[in-house]
Amino acid sequence: MISTRFRHICTEIPNERDKDIIETITLLESKQANKELPVVWDRADGFQVFDRWGNCWIDMTSSIFVANTGHNSENNRKHVQSTLEKGLMHAYCYPTVERAEFLKKLLSMTPSYLEKASLASAGTEASERALKLARLYNAQTTPEKNVIIGGSGNYHGKTMGALMSATTPEVRNWVGYQDPNMLQMPFPYPWIMESINLSGSQLFFNHIEELEQDGLDLKKICAFIIEPYQGWGAVFYPEDYIRSMFNWCRENDVLFIADEIQSGFGRTGELFAYQHYKVEPDLVVCGKGISGGMPLSAVLGASNIIELDSSLTSTHGGHPIACAGALGNLIDYERYNLTHESNKKGTYLKKRLDALKSKFPTLISRIEGRGMVWGIYFKDAKGNLDVTFVDNMVDKLLQKGIFSIRTGRGVIKLGPPLITPIDALNEAITVHEEVIEELLYERNI
C-alpha cells in the first residue's frame, strides 16, 4: 500500500474487480490491443491516472505523448462540452465555427512559412497525406522525380506508405510488394557517431553516396522525411546531419518533411523538435499533442503545396468536437508557456538522470533526450540492451504508482505531461531508483 502526495495504491494491481473488463476486451478484440499495463483507466487529470478503486498513478507517458497540456485540461474540456451541448456531433468537411477558430489559432502560433493546414483524424493518415503531397508537387513538372527517402528505424504510422518510408524491414515485410521508390538511409545513432571519425555532415554525404552507388539516380529524389527523434529511445540526429540534409534538399529542389506527431507542441523544449536543427521544413506532420486527447491530425505547409490535393476529404478530419478540444488545448499550451516549462523541467530531469547513471554505471549505459522526453538505456552483462530487466522495472513501477511505457527495447522512456510539477517528477525518479535497487537485490540473492 502506498500513499504519498502524488501516488495512491490501495488494492492489488490488477484489481480483482477489473479482471472481467480485461478478459472481455481480450476475448472480443485482438489480444495485441490489450498487451499494455493491466490497469482499467477510469479517469485522468493533469499528470495523474486513476482507476475505479482509488488507485492513482503519476503518468510518465502522457497517454503516449498526447496529453502535453495535461489530461483533461481546463480549456480542452470546456470547449468540448460547449460543442456537445449545442448538439454538433459531426459535420464531415463542411464549414464549422470550431474548424475555423482552431485553424486560426493553430496557424497563428506556428512559423509563418507554414501557411495552411490539411486536417485528418490520425497521425498515420497525415503521414500518408504528406507523402502524397510530396509526389504531387513534383508530378507537376518532373513525374519521374518520385523517390522518397526516409530513415531506417524511424516511424510514421502503421499504414502502407508510412511503413515503407521508414521503420525496419521486419516491421514492413507484411506489406509484400515494397515500393522501390521508397528508400531508407541508416540512422546516425549517437553510439555510431562515437565509433567513427566523421561529423554528422560527412556521414550524411556518405549516405547519399551509398544511395547512388546502389543505383539510385539522385535526380529522382522528391522528398526526405524525418522523425526528429526516434521515439523508442528519445534518440536525436546530429544537428549537422540534418542541416546538411536540409541544405541538400534546397539545392536540389527536394521537399523536406518533418514528422512531429510525437515530438511536436513543446515536447522537446521547442514548439517543434525540428527547430533544434535550425531548419524550415516544407511540410510538417502533426498529431497527438495537437489536440490534447481528441482524434485529430494535420499537415502544415506552404499554400502552393497544401493546395495540390484536389481530391482531399477525410470523414473525421476536422471533426467539430476534435477541433473544439484542440483549440482549448492550444489555448492552454500558450497560457501555461509549456515550451518554457518543458525546457526548465528537462534541465532538471537531465540532472537527476545523469546522477542515476552515475549511481548505476554498470547497469545504465546511456541517457538520451531533451525537454520532456528521455530514454534510460539498461545493459546486461554482455552489453546488450536488457529487455527483461526493463520489463520487470515497468511492472514494479506500476505496483508503486508510476505509470510507464513498455517499449520492449531495454529502454525506460519518460514522457510525462509538460504541466507535471517538479515535485512529482522528483518523486517519480526517486521511485525509479528504488525499483532499480530492489531488482538488483533480487538478482543477487
C-alpha positions in Angstrom: 0.0 0.0 0.0 1.3 3.4 -1.0 0.0 6.9 -0.1 2.0 10.0 -1.0 1.2 13.5 -2.2 1.0 12.2 -5.8 0.5 8.4 -5.7 -2.0 6.2 -4.1 -2.1 2.4 -4.3 -4.7 0.8 -2.1 -5.6 -2.5 -3.9 -3.8 -5.3 -5.7 -2.8 -4.4 -9.3 -4.6 -5.5 -11.5 -7.6 -5.1 -9.3 -9.6 -8.3 -9.0 -12.8 -6.4 -9.9 -11.3 -5.2 -13.1 -10.2 -8.6 -14.4 -13.5 -9.2 -16.1 -13.1 -6.0 -18.1 -9.6 -7.0 -19.2 -10.8 -10.5 -20.1 -13.8 -9.2 -22.1 -11.5 -7.0 -24.2 -9.1 -9.8 -24.7 -11.9 -12.1 -25.8 -13.6 -9.7 -28.1 -10.7 -7.8 -29.6 -7.2 -8.7 -30.9 -5.1 -9.7 -27.9 -2.5 -7.2 -29.2 -4.9 -4.4 -28.3 -4.7 -5.5 -24.7 -1.0 -6.1 -24.2 -0.5 -2.9 -22.3 -0.3 -2.5 -18.5 -3.3 -4.1 -16.7 -5.0 -1.0 -15.4 -8.6 -0.2 -16.4 -8.5 3.6 -16.7 -11.4 5.4 -15.1 -10.3 9.0 -15.4 -7.1 11.0 -15.9 -6.5 14.5 -14.7 -3.4 16.7 -15.1 -0.4 14.3 -14.7 -2.3 11.5 -12.9 -4.2 8.4 -13.9 -7.0 6.9 -11.8 -8.8 3.6 -11.7 -12.3 3.0 -10.2 -11.0 1.7 -6.9 -9.0 4.7 -5.5 -5.6 3.9 -7.1 -3.7 6.8 -8.6 -0.5 6.8 -10.7 1.9 9.5 -11.8 1.7 9.3 -15.6 5.1 9.2 -17.3 3.5 8.5 -20.7 1.2 11.4 -21.4 -1.1 8.6 -22.7 1.6 8.0 -25.4 2.5 11.7 -25.9 -1.0 13.0 -26.4 -1.6 14.9 -23.1 1.2 17.5 -23.3 -1.1 20.1 -21.7 -2.2 17.5 -19.1 -5.1 15.1 -19.1 -8.5 16.8 -19.1 -7.0 20.2 -19.4 -9.4 23.1 -18.5 -10.0 24.7 -21.8 -9.9 21.4 -23.7 -12.7 20.1 -21.6 -14.7 23.4 -21.7 -14.6 23.7 -25.5 -15.6 20.0 -26.0 -18.6 20.4 -23.6 -19.7 23.6 -25.3 -19.8 21.9 -28.7 -21.6 18.8 -27.3 -24.2 21.0 -25.5 -25.1 22.8 -28.7 -25.7 19.5 -30.4 -23.0 19.3 -33.1 -21.7 15.7 -33.2 -20.4 15.7 -36.8 -20.0 17.9 -39.9 -17.9 15.9 -42.4 -15.8 18.5 -44.3 -18.5 21.2 -44.1 -17.6 24.6 -42.5 -18.0 25.0 -38.8 -17.1 27.7 -36.4 -15.0 25.2 -34.4 -12.9 24.3 -37.5 -12.3 28.0 -38.4 -11.3 29.0 -34.8 -9.0 26.1 -34.4 -7.2 26.7 -37.8 -6.8 30.4 -36.9 -5.2 29.5 -33.6 -3.0 26.8 -35.0 -1.6 28.8 -37.8 -1.1 31.9 -35.6 1.2 30.1 -33.3 3.3 28.1 -35.8 6.1 29.6 -38.0 4.9 31.9 -40.8 6.2 29.7 -43.6 3.6 27.1 -42.6 0.7 28.9 -44.3 -2.1 26.4 -44.5 -3.2 23.1 -42.9 -4.8 19.9 -44.2 -6.8 18.2 -41.4 -7.1 14.5 -40.9 -8.0 12.2 -37.9 -4.9 10.1 -37.2 -1.2 10.6 -37.4 -0.7 7.9 -39.9 -3.3 9.4 -42.2 -1.5 12.7 -42.0 1.8 11.0 -42.8 0.2 9.4 -45.9 -1.1 12.8 -47.0 2.3 14.4 -46.7 3.9 11.7 -48.8 1.1 12.2 -51.4 1.6 15.9 -51.5 5.4 15.4 -52.0 4.8 13.3 -55.0 2.1 15.6 -56.4 4.4 18.6 -56.0 7.0 17.0 -58.3 4.5 15.4 -60.7 3.6 18.8 -62.0 6.9 19.2 -63.8 9.0 16.0 -63.4 6.8 12.9 -62.9 9.9 10.6 -62.8 11.0 12.5 -59.6 9.1 10.4 -57.2 11.6 8.8 -54.8 11.0 9.4 -51.1 13.9 8.8 -48.6 13.2 8.0 -45.0 15.3 6.9 -42.1 15.7 3.3 -41.1 14.2 2.8 -37.6 12.1 5.9 -37.9 8.3 5.6 -37.5 5.5 7.5 -39.3 2.5 5.2 -38.7 1.0 1.8 -39.4 -0.4 2.3 -42.9 1.5 1.2 -46.0 3.1 4.4 -47.2 4.1 5.3 -43.7 5.7 1.9 -43.1 7.5 1.8 -46.4 9.0 5.2 -45.9 10.7 4.2 -42.7 10.9 1.5 -40.0 13.0 -1.7 -40.3 12.4 -4.4 -42.9 10.9 -6.9 -40.5 8.2 -4.4 -39.4 7.0 -3.8 -43.0 7.5 -7.3 -44.5 3.8 -8.0 -44.3 3.2 -5.3 -46.9 4.5 -7.7 -49.6 5.5 -5.6 -52.6 7.7 -2.8 -51.4 7.6 0.4 -53.3 11.0 0.6 -55.0 10.7 4.4 -54.9 10.6 4.5 -51.1 14.1 4.0 -49.6 15.7 4.5 -46.2 19.1 5.8 -45.1 20.7 4.4 -42.0 20.0 6.4 -38.8 23.1 8.1 -37.3 22.7 6.8 -33.8 25.0 8.5 -31.2 26.8 5.3 -30.5 27.6 5.0 -34.2 28.8 8.6 -34.2 31.0 7.9 -31.2 32.7 5.0 -33.0 33.6 6.7 -36.3 35.8 9.7 -37.1 33.2 11.6 -39.1 31.0 14.6 -38.5 27.2 14.3 -38.9 27.5 16.3 -42.2 30.2 14.0 -43.6 28.1 11.0 -42.7 25.1 12.4 -44.5 27.0 12.8 -47.7 28.4 9.3 -47.3 24.8 8.0 -47.0 23.8 10.0 -50.2 26.8 8.5 -52.0 25.8 5.0 -50.9 22.3 5.5 -52.3 23.9 6.5 -55.6 26.3 3.5 -55.6 23.2 1.2 -55.1 21.9 2.5 -58.4 19.7 5.4 -57.4 19.6 8.4 -59.7 19.7 11.2 -57.1 17.8 13.5 -59.5 14.7 11.3 -58.9 14.5 12.1 -55.2 11.4 14.2 -54.5 11.4 14.3 -50.7 13.2 13.4 -47.4 11.0 12.6 -44.4 12.5 12.6 -40.9 11.3 11.9 -37.4 13.3 14.5 -35.4 13.9 11.8 -32.7 13.3 8.1 -32.7 10.5 7.5 -30.2 11.6 4.3 -28.6 14.8 5.8 -27.1 14.5 9.6 -27.5 17.4 9.4 -30.0 18.1 12.6 -31.9 20.0 13.2 -35.1 23.3 15.1 -35.0 22.4 18.7 -35.8 24.9 19.0 -38.7 23.5 15.8 -40.3 20.0 17.3 -40.6 21.3 20.7 -41.6 23.3 19.1 -44.4 20.2 17.1 -45.4 18.1 20.3 -45.5 20.7 22.3 -47.5 20.9 19.4 -50.0 17.2 19.5 -50.4 17.2 23.2 -51.0 20.0 22.9 -53.6 18.2 20.1 -55.5 14.6 21.2 -55.3 13.7 18.3 -52.9 11.0 18.7 -50.3 11.9 18.3 -46.6 9.2 16.7 -44.4 9.3 16.7 -40.6 7.1 14.2 -38.7 6.2 16.0 -35.5 3.4 13.6 -34.5 5.1 12.6 -31.2 7.7 15.4 -30.9 5.5 18.5 -31.5 3.9 21.0 -29.3 6.6 21.6 -26.7 7.7 18.0 -26.0 11.4 18.7 -26.6 11.6 22.2 -25.4 10.7 23.8 -28.7 7.3 24.1 -30.3 8.5 21.6 -32.9 11.6 19.4 -32.4 12.9 20.1 -35.9 13.6 23.7 -34.6 16.6 22.2 -32.7 18.2 21.6 -36.1 17.6 25.2 -37.3 15.8 24.2 -40.5 12.4 25.2 -42.1 10.6 22.1 -43.5 8.3 22.3 -46.4 5.7 20.1 -44.7 5.2 19.4 -41.0 3.1 16.4 -39.9 1.2 16.9 -36.6 -0.9 14.7 -34.3 -1.0 13.5 -30.7 -0.2 16.7 -28.8 -2.0 18.9 -31.3 -5.4 18.2 -29.7 -4.7 17.0 -26.1 -6.8 13.9 -26.5 -9.2 14.3 -29.5 -8.6 12.3 -32.7 -7.1 15.0 -34.9 -4.0 15.4 -37.1 -2.7 17.8 -39.6 -0.2 18.5 -42.3 1.1 22.1 -42.3 2.9 23.7 -45.2 3.1 26.4 -47.8 -0.1 27.1 -49.6 1.1 26.0 -53.1 1.9 22.5 -51.7 -1.1 22.0 -49.4 -3.5 23.0 -52.3 -2.1 20.3 -54.6 -4.5 17.6 -53.4 -7.8 18.4 -55.1 -9.3 15.1 -54.1 -8.8 15.8 -50.4 -11.6 14.6 -48.0 -11.5 13.0 -44.6 -14.6 11.6 -42.9 -13.5 12.7 -39.4 -10.7 15.1 -40.3 -11.6 18.4 -38.7 -14.4 16.9 -36.6 -16.1 19.8 -34.8 -15.6 18.2 -31.3 -12.0 17.4 -32.1 -11.4 20.9 -33.4 -13.1 22.5 -30.3 -11.0 20.4 -27.9 -7.8 21.1 -29.9 -8.5 24.8 -29.8 -8.8 24.6 -26.0 -5.6 22.5 -25.9 -3.6 25.2 -27.8 -5.0 28.0 -25.6 -3.7 26.1 -22.5 -0.4 25.4 -24.2 0.2 29.1 -24.6 -1.4 30.1 -21.3 1.0 27.9 -19.3 4.0 28.7 -21.5 4.7 25.0 -21.9 7.7 25.3 -24.2 9.4 27.1 -21.3 8.2 24.6 -18.8 9.5 21.7 -21.0 12.9 23.3 -21.1 13.1 24.0 -17.4 11.9 20.6 -16.3 14.1 18.9 -19.0 17.1 20.5 -17.4 16.0 19.1 -14.0 15.3 15.7 -15.4 18.7 15.5 -17.1 20.4 16.3 -13.8 18.5 13.6 -12.0 19.0 11.0 -14.7 22.7 11.7 -15.0 23.0 11.1 -11.3 21.1 7.9 -11.7 23.5 6.8 -14.4 26.5 7.6 -12.2 25.0 5.6 -9.3 24.5 2.5 -11.6 27.3 2.7 -14.1 27.4 -1.0 -14.9 23.7 -1.1 -15.5 22.7 2.2 -17.2 24.7 2.6 -20.4 23.2 5.9 -21.7 20.8 8.7 -21.1 19.3 10.3 -24.2 16.7 13.0 -24.7 15.9 16.7 -24.1 12.9 18.7 -22.8 10.3 16.3 -21.5 11.3 13.1 -23.4 14.1 10.9 -22.1 15.4 7.4 -22.6 17.3 5.4 -19.9 19.3 2.6 -21.5 19.9 -0.5 -19.4 22.5 -3.1 -20.4 23.0 -6.7 -19.5 26.3 -8.4 -18.6 27.1 -8.7 -22.4 26.5 -5.0 -23.0 23.2 -5.6 -24.9 20.0 -3.7 -24.1 18.4 -5.6 -21.2 14.7 -6.0 -22.2 13.9 -8.4 -19.3 15.2 -6.0 -16.6 13.3 -3.1 -18.1 10.1 -5.1 -18.4 10.4 -6.0 -14.7 11.0 -2.4 -13.9 7.8 -1.3 -15.6 5.8 -3.9 -13.7 7.3 -2.9 -10.4 6.9 0.8 -11.1 3.2 0.1 -11.8 2.8 -1.5 -8.4 4.4 1.6 -6.8 2.2 4.1 -8.5 4.3 5.1 -11.6 2.6 4.5 -15.0 5.3 3.8 -17.7 5.6 3.0 -21.4 6.6 -0.6 -22.2 9.0 -0.1 -25.1 10.1 -3.7 -25.4 13.6 -2.3 -26.2 15.5 -2.3 -22.9 14.9 1.4 -22.5 12.7 3.2 -19.9 11.1 6.0 -21.8 9.9 9.1 -19.9 7.3 11.4 -21.4 5.2 13.0 -18.7 2.7 15.8 -19.4 4.5 19.1 -19.6 2.5 20.5 -16.7 3.8 17.9 -14.3 5.3 19.7 -11.3 8.9 19.4 -10.4 8.0 17.7 -7.0 6.1 15.0 -8.9 9.0 14.4 -11.3 11.3 14.2 -8.4 9.1 11.6 -6.7 8.9 9.6 -9.9 12.6 9.5 -10.4 13.1 8.5 -6.8 10.8 5.6 -7.3 12.7 4.5 -10.4 15.9 4.5 -8.2 14.1 2.4 -5.6 12.9 -0.1 -8.2 16.4 -0.5 -9.7 17.9 -1.2 -6.2 15.1 -3.7 -5.5 15.7 -5.6 -8.8 19.4 -5.6 -8.3 18.9 -7.0 -4.8 16.5 -9.7 -6.1 19.0 -10.6 -8.8 21.8 -11.1 -6.3 20.0 -13.2 -3.6 
